[in-house]
Amino acid sequence: MTKIVKFLKPYMGATVAALFFSLFNNLMQLILPAMMALMINTGIGDGRMGTVQLIGGVMAVLSAQGRVVEPVRYR
């Protein structure tokens, strides 16, 4: 373990950033299906189109943010 830490010491900032962005991307991949279920159950099920538009907009923003973060993670 200490050999790995010694090797990664000059790259600590990039390593931490990659781990953060990877965690963020995986979290977004888990949140989006839950939001879709919420949109279907509360918005479409109850006929509230405002809720559908709001949750759909939030999902679009989170998806776009994930597309921005994804290339940064693999630099």
VENBEL-V73241 format. One record per backbone hydrogen bond with DSSP energy under -1.0 kcal/mol. CO is the residue of the C=O (numbers start at 0). NH is the residue of the N-H. If there is no record, write none. Layout:
CO&NH + CO&NH
This chain:
0&4 + 1&5 + 2&6 + 3&7 + 4&8 + 7&10 + 8&11 + 10&14 + 11&15 + 12&16 + 13&17 + 14&18 + 15&19 + 16&20 + 17&21 + 18&22 + 19&23 + 20&24 + 21&25 + 22&26 + 23&27 + 24&28 + 25&29 + 26&30 + 27&31 + 30&34 + 31&35 + 32&36 + 33&37 + 34&38 + 35&39 + 36&40 + 37&41 + 38&42 + 38&43 + 39&44 + 42&47 + 46&48 + 47&51 + 48&52 + 49&53 + 50&54 + 51&55 + 52&56 + 53&57 + 54&58 + 55&59 + 56&60 + 57&61 + 58&62 + 59&63 + 60&64 + 61&65 + 62&66 + 63&67 + 64&68 + 65&69 + 68&72 + 71&74
